[in-house]
Amino acid sequence: GYGAGFPIPEVLQGSNAFTLGARVTNPKAEVRVVWTSAWFDPGRERDAAVALANQGADVLAMHTGSAAVPQAAEARGLRVVGYHSDMSAVAPKAHLVSVSHHWGRYCTQRAQAVLDGTWRSGSTWGGIREGMVRVDPIAADVPKDTVALVSARQAELVAGRVHPFTGPIRDNEGRTRLREGTMDDDALNRIAWLVEGVVGRVSKG
């Protein structure tokens, strides 16, 4: 299950990448998405998590602003992938791993550039390679071979040997969206569809 705020490209990238990753190890994996229509609303986020749990989700992921999804997973005996920051403290039994953001060094560098008079407008899309995203901590009960697999895949991503959005990719309505090759940043920033394996729509209507 995936609780998320709004179906904008950034969020669709995350839900789609999560699904594509899950289906690498289990081609039959199904991800259900519930939209909260809010960036930060613990009540709606909890309701989304409960709705996903009631639909049979065994693992929850999120693109929401509070700890409500991990807390709901903890209460329902599910597992959870945290987002934005380390969620292990708020859901110690449920927590599998967190995707956390670390922008401090980047922000400091940009502020210093302003002070130095060297700042220039630009576009930055940082990830694991740049130290702006981390995938940790991994729960102690996760099998060692799975931890090794995660570490190996991260190394491949950093080295540019793999990319989540590599064809062929179909959407969840059966249309081929990418026959071959890899989606570039421009295409990802315009994504407006859900990949095969996601149960849901890009709007609540």
ZADO-1210 file (C-alpha; in nm, 4 decimals, padded with zeros to 6 digits):
<atoms>
<atom x="00.0000" y="00.0000" z="00.0000" code="GLY" pos="1"/>
<atom x="00.1167" y="00.3523" z="-00.0816" code="TYR" pos="2"/>
<atom x="-00.0226" y="00.6599" z="00.0923" code="GLY" pos="3"/>
<atom x="00.0480" y="00.9801" z="-00.0969" code="ALA" pos="4"/>
<atom x="-00.0521" y="01.3448" z="-00.1101" code="GLY" pos="5"/>
<atom x="-00.1168" y="01.4504" z="-00.4684" code="PHE" pos="6"/>
<atom x="-00.0594" y="01.2770" z="-00.8057" code="PRO" pos="7"/>
<atom x="00.2043" y="01.5204" z="-00.9318" code="ILE" pos="8"/>
<atom x="00.5114" y="01.3948" z="-01.1230" code="PRO" pos="9"/>
<atom x="00.7391" y="01.3835" z="-00.8164" code="GLU" pos="10"/>
<atom x="00.4959" y="01.1627" z="-00.6270" code="VAL" pos="11"/>
<atom x="00.4165" y="00.9459" z="-00.9293" code="LEU" pos="12"/>
<atom x="00.7894" y="00.8903" z="-00.9771" code="GLN" pos="13"/>
<atom x="00.8084" y="00.7573" z="-00.6218" code="GLY" pos="14"/>
<atom x="00.5039" y="00.5329" z="-00.6304" code="SER" pos="15"/>
<atom x="00.5990" y="00.3994" z="-00.9725" code="ASN" pos="16"/>
<atom x="00.9610" y="00.3355" z="-00.8764" code="ALA" pos="17"/>
<atom x="00.8467" y="00.1580" z="-00.5600" code="PHE" pos="18"/>
<atom x="00.6221" y="-00.0664" z="-00.7673" code="THR" pos="19"/>
<atom x="00.8833" y="-00.1359" z="-01.0339" code="LEU" pos="20"/>
<atom x="01.1314" y="-00.2290" z="-00.7615" code="GLY" pos="21"/>
<atom x="00.8870" y="-00.4578" z="-00.5858" code="ALA" pos="22"/>
<atom x="00.8095" y="-00.6358" z="-00.9108" code="ARG" pos="23"/>
<atom x="01.1787" y="-00.7060" z="-00.9786" code="VAL" pos="24"/>
<atom x="01.1703" y="-00.9646" z="-00.7000" code="THR" pos="25"/>
<atom x="00.7994" y="-01.0489" z="-00.7226" code="ASN" pos="26"/>
<atom x="00.6498" y="-00.9921" z="-01.0706" code="PRO" pos="27"/>
<atom x="00.3013" y="-01.0389" z="-00.9243" code="LYS" pos="28"/>
<atom x="00.3430" y="-00.7717" z="-00.6551" code="ALA" pos="29"/>
<atom x="00.0503" y="-00.5299" z="-00.6378" code="GLU" pos="30"/>
<atom x="00.0644" y="-00.1780" z="-00.4974" code="VAL" pos="31"/>
<atom x="-00.2529" y="00.0070" z="-00.4068" code="ARG" pos="32"/>
<atom x="-00.2412" y="00.3880" z="-00.3886" code="VAL" pos="33"/>
<atom x="-00.4611" y="00.6102" z="-00.1731" code="VAL" pos="34"/>
<atom x="-00.4397" y="00.9885" z="-00.2214" code="TRP" pos="35"/>
<atom x="-00.4778" y="01.2144" z="00.0832" code="THR" pos="36"/>
<atom x="-00.5095" y="01.5438" z="-00.1113" code="SER" pos="37"/>
<atom x="-00.2835" y="01.7044" z="00.1476" code="ALA" pos="38"/>
<atom x="00.0911" y="01.7345" z="00.2004" code="TRP" pos="39"/>
<atom x="00.0608" y="01.7250" z="00.5780" code="PHE" pos="40"/>
<atom x="-00.2523" y="01.5949" z="00.7429" code="ASP" pos="41"/>
<atom x="-00.1938" y="01.3211" z="01.0021" code="PRO" pos="42"/>
<atom x="-00.5645" y="01.2360" z="01.0176" code="GLY" pos="43"/>
<atom x="-00.5979" y="01.1802" z="00.6447" code="ARG" pos="44"/>
<atom x="-00.2653" y="00.9989" z="00.6313" code="GLU" pos="45"/>
<atom x="-00.3782" y="00.7618" z="00.9051" code="ARG" pos="46"/>
<atom x="-00.7096" y="00.7061" z="00.7274" code="ASP" pos="47"/>
<atom x="-00.5230" y="00.6244" z="00.4052" code="ALA" pos="48"/>
<atom x="-00.3030" y="00.3749" z="00.5883" code="ALA" pos="49"/>
<atom x="-00.6023" y="00.2109" z="00.7568" code="VAL" pos="50"/>
<atom x="-00.7854" y="00.1902" z="00.4229" code="ALA" pos="51"/>
<atom x="-00.4835" y="00.0196" z="00.2670" code="LEU" pos="52"/>
<atom x="-00.4558" y="-00.2189" z="00.5596" code="ALA" pos="53"/>
<atom x="-00.8252" y="-00.3026" z="00.5256" code="ASN" pos="54"/>
<atom x="-00.7636" y="-00.3833" z="00.1576" code="GLN" pos="55"/>
<atom x="-00.5039" y="-00.6424" z="00.2552" code="GLY" pos="56"/>
<atom x="-00.1757" y="-00.4509" z="00.2359" code="ALA" pos="57"/>
<atom x="00.1094" y="-00.6189" z="00.4212" code="ASP" pos="58"/>
<atom x="00.3664" y="-00.3421" z="00.3653" code="VAL" pos="59"/>
<atom x="00.2966" y="00.0315" z="00.3593" code="LEU" pos="60"/>
<atom x="00.5018" y="00.3008" z="00.1913" code="ALA" pos="61"/>
<atom x="00.4376" y="00.6721" z="00.1806" code="MET" pos="62"/>
<atom x="00.4889" y="01.0125" z="00.0273" code="HIS" pos="63"/>
<atom x="00.3285" y="01.2102" z="00.3070" code="THR" pos="64"/>
<atom x="00.4486" y="01.4575" z="00.5665" code="GLY" pos="65"/>
<atom x="00.3852" y="01.3079" z="00.9106" code="SER" pos="66"/>
<atom x="00.4540" y="00.9864" z="01.0989" code="ALA" pos="67"/>
<atom x="00.0888" y="00.8775" z="01.0774" code="ALA" pos="68"/>
<atom x="00.1451" y="00.6033" z="00.8181" code="VAL" pos="69"/>
<atom x="00.4248" y="00.4308" z="01.0154" code="PRO" pos="70"/>
<atom x="00.2226" y="00.4628" z="01.3354" code="GLN" pos="71"/>
<atom x="-00.0805" y="00.3058" z="01.1671" code="ALA" pos="72"/>
<atom x="00.1377" y="00.0244" z="01.0357" code="ALA" pos="73"/>
<atom x="00.2680" y="-00.0339" z="01.3872" code="GLU" pos="74"/>
<atom x="-00.0856" y="-00.0468" z="01.5252" code="ALA" pos="75"/>
<atom x="-00.2029" y="-00.2909" z="01.2578" code="ARG" pos="76"/>
<atom x="00.0974" y="-00.5239" z="01.2719" code="GLY" pos="77"/>
<atom x="00.2194" y="-00.4350" z="00.9215" code="LEU" pos="78"/>
<atom x="00.5634" y="-00.3369" z="00.7953" code="ARG" pos="79"/>
<atom x="00.6479" y="00.0096" z="00.6662" code="VAL" pos="80"/>
<atom x="00.8974" y="00.1943" z="00.4489" code="VAL" pos="81"/>
<atom x="00.9426" y="00.5400" z="00.5991" code="GLY" pos="82"/>
<atom x="00.9915" y="00.8603" z="00.4027" code="TYR" pos="83"/>
<atom x="01.1681" y="01.1950" z="00.4489" code="HIS" pos="84"/>
<atom x="01.3395" y="01.0906" z="00.7720" code="SER" pos="85"/>
<atom x="01.4258" y="00.7843" z="00.9808" code="ASP" pos="86"/>
<atom x="01.0891" y="00.6519" z="01.1036" code="MET" pos="87"/>
<atom x="01.2254" y="00.3629" z="01.3092" code="SER" pos="88"/>
<atom x="01.1653" y="00.5409" z="01.6414" code="ALA" pos="89"/>
<atom x="00.7927" y="00.5979" z="01.5766" code="VAL" pos="90"/>
<atom x="00.7314" y="00.2452" z="01.4455" code="ALA" pos="91"/>
<atom x="01.0013" y="00.0194" z="01.5944" code="PRO" pos="92"/>
<atom x="00.8265" y="-00.3100" z="01.5122" code="LYS" pos="93"/>
<atom x="00.6839" y="-00.2062" z="01.1768" code="ALA" pos="94"/>
<atom x="00.9865" y="-00.0260" z="01.0363" code="HIS" pos="95"/>
<atom x="01.1690" y="-00.1993" z="00.7488" code="LEU" pos="96"/>
<atom x="01.3740" y="00.0903" z="00.6156" code="VAL" pos="97"/>
<atom x="01.3426" y="00.4624" z="00.5536" code="SER" pos="98"/>
<atom x="01.4194" y="00.6719" z="00.2492" code="VAL" pos="99"/>
<atom x="01.5563" y="00.9884" z="00.4096" code="SER" pos="100"/>
<atom x="01.6571" y="01.3260" z="00.2690" code="HIS" pos="101"/>
<atom x="01.9785" y="01.5046" z="00.3663" code="HIS" pos="102"/>
<atom x="01.9951" y="01.8514" z="00.2174" code="TRP" pos="103"/>
<atom x="02.1988" y="02.0278" z="00.4874" code="GLY" pos="104"/>
<atom x="02.5331" y="02.0261" z="00.3068" code="ARG" pos="105"/>
<atom x="02.3729" y="02.1352" z="-00.0213" code="TYR" pos="106"/>
<atom x="02.1829" y="02.4210" z="00.1436" code="CYS" pos="107"/>
<atom x="02.4994" y="02.5336" z="00.3238" code="THR" pos="108"/>
<atom x="02.6933" y="02.5322" z="-00.0036" code="GLN" pos="109"/>
<atom x="02.4237" y="02.7345" z="-00.1800" code="ARG" pos="110"/>
<atom x="02.4036" y="02.9862" z="00.1053" code="ALA" pos="111"/>
<atom x="02.7822" y="03.0236" z="00.1033" code="GLN" pos="112"/>
<atom x="02.7727" y="03.0848" z="-00.2713" code="ALA" pos="113"/>
<atom x="02.5321" y="03.3723" z="-00.2110" code="VAL" pos="114"/>
<atom x="02.7654" y="03.5177" z="00.0498" code="LEU" pos="115"/>
<atom x="03.0637" y="03.4751" z="-00.1824" code="ASP" pos="116"/>
<atom x="02.8831" y="03.6342" z="-00.4766" code="GLY" pos="117"/>
<atom x="02.9197" y="03.3186" z="-00.6857" code="THR" pos="118"/>
<atom x="02.5589" y="03.1941" z="-00.6731" code="TRP" pos="119"/>
<atom x="02.3975" y="03.1152" z="-01.0068" code="ARG" pos="120"/>
<atom x="02.0494" y="02.9878" z="-01.0784" code="SER" pos="121"/>
<atom x="02.0386" y="02.6202" z="-01.1665" code="GLY" pos="122"/>
<atom x="01.8578" y="02.2896" z="-01.1355" code="SER" pos="123"/>
<atom x="01.9708" y="02.0259" z="-00.8885" code="THR" pos="124"/>
<atom x="01.8359" y="01.6717" z="-00.8696" code="TRP" pos="125"/>
<atom x="02.0454" y="01.4960" z="-00.6102" code="GLY" pos="126"/>
<atom x="02.0182" y="01.1377" z="-00.4958" code="GLY" pos="127"/>
<atom x="02.2176" y="00.8632" z="-00.3302" code="ILE" pos="128"/>
<atom x="02.5318" y="00.9463" z="-00.5282" code="ARG" pos="129"/>
<atom x="02.5293" y="01.3068" z="-00.4046" code="GLU" pos="130"/>
<atom x="02.4579" y="01.2088" z="-00.0428" code="GLY" pos="131"/>
<atom x="02.1192" y="01.3822" z="-00.0534" code="MET" pos="132"/>
<atom x="01.9183" y="01.0599" z="-00.0201" code="VAL" pos="133"/>
<atom x="01.9828" y="00.7606" z="00.2040" code="ARG" pos="134"/>
<atom x="01.8106" y="00.4248" z="00.2313" code="VAL" pos="135"/>
<atom x="01.8580" y="00.3346" z="00.5966" code="ASP" pos="136"/>
<atom x="01.8449" y="00.2099" z="00.8645" code="PRO" pos="137"/>
<atom x="01.7434" y="-00.1398" z="00.7590" code="ILE" pos="138"/>
<atom x="01.5590" y="-00.3323" z="01.0296" code="ALA" pos="139"/>
<atom x="01.7628" y="-00.5902" z="01.2198" code="ALA" pos="140"/>
<atom x="01.5255" y="-00.8737" z="01.1267" code="ASP" pos="141"/>
<atom x="01.5691" y="-00.8253" z="00.7519" code="VAL" pos="142"/>
<atom x="01.7634" y="-01.1276" z="00.6153" code="PRO" pos="143"/>
<atom x="02.1305" y="-01.0651" z="00.5440" code="LYS" pos="144"/>
<atom x="02.0966" y="-01.1689" z="00.1807" code="ASP" pos="145"/>
<atom x="01.8243" y="-00.9073" z="00.1342" code="THR" pos="146"/>
<atom x="02.0418" y="-00.6403" z="00.2956" code="VAL" pos="147"/>
<atom x="02.3232" y="-00.7405" z="00.0603" code="ALA" pos="148"/>
<atom x="02.0864" y="-00.7179" z="-00.2369" code="LEU" pos="149"/>
<atom x="01.9773" y="-00.3668" z="-00.1362" code="VAL" pos="150"/>
<atom x="02.3391" y="-00.2562" z="-00.0973" code="SER" pos="151"/>
<atom x="02.4341" y="-00.4039" z="-00.4339" code="ALA" pos="152"/>
<atom x="02.1417" y="-00.2362" z="-00.6089" code="ARG" pos="153"/>
<atom x="02.2280" y="00.0992" z="-00.4524" code="GLN" pos="154"/>
<atom x="02.5842" y="00.0639" z="-00.5806" code="ALA" pos="155"/>
<atom x="02.4513" y="-00.0115" z="-00.9281" code="GLU" pos="156"/>
<atom x="02.2273" y="00.2965" z="-00.9171" code="LEU" pos="157"/>
<atom x="02.5164" y="00.5180" z="-00.8085" code="VAL" pos="158"/>
<atom x="02.7370" y="00.3760" z="-01.0838" code="ALA" pos="159"/>
<atom x="02.4637" y="00.4325" z="-01.3421" code="GLY" pos="160"/>
<atom x="02.4447" y="00.0646" z="-01.4344" code="ARG" pos="161"/>
<atom x="02.0728" y="00.0385" z="-01.3591" code="VAL" pos="162"/>
<atom x="01.7815" y="00.2819" z="-01.3770" code="HIS" pos="163"/>
<atom x="01.4339" y="00.2134" z="-01.2371" code="PRO" pos="164"/>
<atom x="01.2610" y="00.3550" z="-01.5444" code="PHE" pos="165"/>
<atom x="01.4080" y="00.1361" z="-01.8159" code="THR" pos="166"/>
<atom x="01.1848" y="-00.0096" z="-02.0877" code="GLY" pos="167"/>
<atom x="00.9748" y="-00.1896" z="-02.1577" code="PRO" pos="168"/>
<atom x="00.7316" y="-00.0156" z="-01.9219" code="ILE" pos="169"/>
<atom x="00.3531" y="-00.0377" z="-01.9406" code="ARG" pos="170"/>
<atom x="00.1044" y="00.1653" z="-01.7433" code="ASP" pos="171"/>
<atom x="-00.1681" y="00.0143" z="-01.5287" code="ASN" pos="172"/>
<atom x="-00.4167" y="00.0412" z="-01.8148" code="GLU" pos="173"/>
<atom x="-00.2049" y="-00.1811" z="-02.0394" code="GLY" pos="174"/>
<atom x="-00.0537" y="00.0873" z="-02.2631" code="ARG" pos="175"/>
<atom x="00.3155" y="00.0689" z="-02.3473" code="THR" pos="176"/>
<atom x="00.4738" y="00.3909" z="-02.2223" code="ARG" pos="177"/>
<atom x="00.8375" y="00.3057" z="-02.2962" code="LEU" pos="178"/>
<atom x="00.9420" y="00.0314" z="-02.5358" code="ARG" pos="179"/>
<atom x="01.3165" y="00.0525" z="-02.4760" code="GLU" pos="180"/>
<atom x="01.5808" y="00.2788" z="-02.3320" code="GLY" pos="181"/>
<atom x="01.5557" y="00.4856" z="-02.0176" code="THR" pos="182"/>
<atom x="01.3298" y="00.7769" z="-01.9270" code="MET" pos="183"/>
<atom x="01.5300" y="01.0981" z="-01.8952" code="ASP" pos="184"/>
<atom x="01.4758" y="01.3695" z="-01.6357" code="ASP" pos="185"/>
<atom x="01.2445" y="01.5684" z="-01.8625" code="ASP" pos="186"/>
<atom x="01.0185" y="01.2683" z="-01.9194" code="ALA" pos="187"/>
<atom x="01.0146" y="01.1869" z="-01.5485" code="LEU" pos="188"/>
<atom x="00.9213" y="01.5446" z="-01.4651" code="ASN" pos="189"/>
<atom x="00.6167" y="01.5123" z="-01.6925" code="ARG" pos="190"/>
<atom x="00.5030" y="01.1661" z="-01.5840" code="ILE" pos="191"/>
<atom x="00.1252" y="01.1544" z="-01.5358" code="ALA" pos="192"/>
<atom x="00.0462" y="00.7824" z="-01.5201" code="TRP" pos="193"/>
<atom x="00.0843" y="00.4792" z="-01.2965" code="LEU" pos="194"/>
<atom x="00.2893" y="00.1754" z="-01.3928" code="VAL" pos="195"/>
<atom x="00.1624" y="-00.1771" z="-01.4341" code="GLU" pos="196"/>
<atom x="00.1112" y="-00.3303" z="-01.0930" code="GLY" pos="197"/>
<atom x="-00.0403" y="-00.0210" z="-00.9318" code="VAL" pos="198"/>
<atom x="-00.4058" y="-00.0399" z="-00.8401" code="VAL" pos="199"/>
<atom x="-00.5345" y="00.3162" z="-00.8446" code="GLY" pos="200"/>
<atom x="-00.5823" y="00.6242" z="-01.0581" code="ARG" pos="201"/>
<atom x="-00.3905" y="00.9488" z="-01.0930" code="VAL" pos="202"/>
<atom x="-00.6956" y="01.1314" z="-00.9599" code="SER" pos="203"/>
<atom x="-00.9530" y="01.0532" z="-00.6958" code="LYS" pos="204"/>
<atom x="-01.2363" y="01.1051" z="-00.9432" code="GLY" pos="205"/>
</atoms>
